[in-house]
C-alpha cells in the first residue's frame, strides 16, 4: 500500500503555507481550457503571480497538462510542478523571495 500523501494533502499544506506568507490562493479552473495548473498564487507586494500543478509523489503531468504548462511558461509566468510538501514550500519561498 502506498504511504505517500495524496495530492490533495500536499496541495492543502502548500496552499496554507503560502497564505501564511500573504498570498491569495485560488483553485484555478478554466471552462474553455482543460488541463490548466491546479492553483493560482497571487503574492503580496506586487510580486508576479505564479501557478502550481500538484501531483502525488513521483507522478508527472499528463501530456495535455505539459502542453498547457508550456504555454503559460512561454508567457513568462512561473509554473511549478510539485509532488511533495517541502518542494512546494521551497517553491513558494523562491517566488516570494523569502528565506
C-alpha positions in Angstrom: 0.0 0.0 0.0 1.3 3.4 -0.9 2.1 5.6 2.1 2.9 8.8 0.2 0.5 11.6 0.9 -2.4 12.2 -1.5 -2.2 15.1 -3.9 -4.9 17.0 -2.0 -2.9 16.7 1.2 0.2 18.2 -0.4 -1.8 20.9 -2.1 -3.5 21.9 1.2 -0.3 22.2 3.2 1.5 24.2 0.5 -1.5 26.5 0.0 -1.8 27.0 3.8 1.9 27.9 3.9 1.5 30.4 1.0 -1.5 32.0 2.7 0.6 32.4 5.9 3.0 34.4 3.8 0.4 36.7 2.4 -0.6 35.0 -0.8 -4.1 34.8 -2.2 -4.5 31.3 -3.4 -7.2 30.3 -5.9 -8.3 26.9 -7.2 -7.9 27.5 -10.9 -10.3 26.1 -13.5 -10.9 27.3 -17.0 -14.1 26.1 -18.7 -12.6 26.7 -22.1 -9.2 25.1 -21.3 -8.6 21.7 -19.9 -5.5 20.6 -18.1 -4.6 24.0 -16.6 -2.5 24.0 -13.4 -4.3 23.4 -10.1 -3.7 26.6 -8.2 -3.1 30.3 -9.0 -1.0 32.2 -6.4 -1.2 35.9 -6.1 1.6 37.2 -3.9 1.7 40.3 -1.8 3.8 43.4 -2.6 3.1 43.3 -6.3 5.2 40.3 -6.9 4.4 38.2 -10.0 1.6 35.7 -9.9 2.5 32.0 -10.4 0.9 28.6 -10.8 1.5 25.2 -9.2 0.4 21.9 -10.6 0.2 19.4 -7.7 0.9 15.7 -8.1 1.2 12.7 -5.9 4.9 11.7 -5.1 6.6 10.6 -8.3 3.7 11.4 -10.6 4.1 13.5 -13.6 1.8 15.9 -15.5 -0.3 14.4 -18.3 0.7 15.2 -21.9 -2.2 17.7 -22.1 -1.0 19.3 -18.8 2.5 19.6 -20.1 1.2 21.5 -23.2 -0.7 23.9 -21.0 2.2 24.4 -18.7 4.5 25.1 -21.6 2.0 27.7 -23.0 1.9 29.5 -19.6 5.7 29.4 -19.2 6.1 30.8 -22.8 4.3 33.9 -21.5 7.0 34.3 -18.8 4.9 33.0 -16.0 6.3 30.6 -13.5 4.6 27.2 -13.2 5.8 24.7 -10.6 5.1 21.0 -10.7 5.2 19.9 -7.1 4.9 16.3 -5.7 5.9 16.9 -2.0 5.3 19.5 0.7 8.9 20.5 1.2 9.4 21.2 -2.5 6.1 23.2 -2.5 7.2 25.3 0.4 10.5 26.0 -1.3 8.7 27.0 -4.5 6.6 29.5 -2.5 9.7 30.9 -0.8 11.6 31.4 -4.0 8.6 33.0 -5.7 8.1 35.3 -2.7 11.8 35.9 -2.4 11.8 34.9 1.3 14.4 32.8 3.1 
